[in-house]
Structures are given as structure tokens and as C-alpha cells.
Amino acid sequence: MSNENTKMSAWIDLAQGLYTFLNERNTTIHYSFENLNVSVPQTTGDSSPRAKWSLNGAVSISTSEKMDSSGRND
């Protein structure tokens, strides 16, 4: 596996682990961006052609945990 693929795999593993952890704790995730621009590669590699995606508006990011009446995680 190339170094670039290894880096991508590490980021994917980190994101999946965080998502699983937060879901197990009944955590809600909200995302917030303004004028978001993302360059999406067609394939892997530095020279891959990219499509530009833009979001003209807002998306929020925050987290909250669902607690029971004793203050513990549900």
C-alpha cells in the first residue's frame, strides 16, 4: 500500500472510530460551515483532476450527550 493510501486509511479509521464512540454514547453531532468549498478528486494521487463543490450557506457542528435523570449517559 502506498504512503498516500496509508494516510487516507488512517484518517478513515480515525473518523470511523470517533463516529462509533460518539454513537455508543448517544451523542448528537451537528456541523457548521459557512461558504464551504471542497475539492473532490476523481481518483487518488496529487495530480488527479478535481471537482469543486461549494456550499453557500451554513452547516453547524456541535455535540451533545443524552443524559439520564441522574446525570449519567443514557
N, C-alpha and C positions, 0 to 999 in steps of 0.2 A: 504494500500500500504506500502511495506517495506521501510525502510530508504534508502536502496540501489536503489530501483526503484524510489523513490522521487528524489534522487540526479541525476539519469540518466534523468528523466523527466525535471528537472531544466536546465540541460545542453542542452537538445534538444530544449526546449523553448527559451533559450538564443540564440542558433545558428539560429533557425528559425526567431526570431525577428531581429537579425543582418542582416541576408540574405535579409529579406523583406525590411528593412530600406535602405540597400545599393542598392537594385534593384529599389526602388522608386526614388532614386537619380541618376539613370543611371550610377551607379558606376561599374567599371570592377574590378574583383578580380583575381589576379594571385598568385599562390602558389609556394614556393621554398623550397625544402628539398634536402639534399644530403645523400645518403645511409640510406634511411628511413626504419625503422623496426617497424612493428605494430603487436601486439599480439591480435588476434581476438578471443573472447570467443565464444564457441558453444552455451552457454546459459548464463543466468545471474548468478551471485554468484562468490565469491572469488575462489572457488575450481573447477570452470568449466574448462574443457580441452580447450586449446587454440591452434590455428594455427598461425604460424609465417609467416607474409607476409613481403617481403623485396623488396625495390626498389633500384636498383643500377643505379643511375643517378641523375638527378636534376629536381625538380619541383619548380617554383618560386611563391612567394606570394607578392603581392603589390596591391594597389588600386589606381584608378584614377576616377575622375568625369568628365562627359561630360558637358562642359560649352557652353552657347550661346555666341554670339559676345559681349554682354555687361558684360561678366564675371559671369553671374548667371547660376545656374544649369538649364540644359535643362528640 
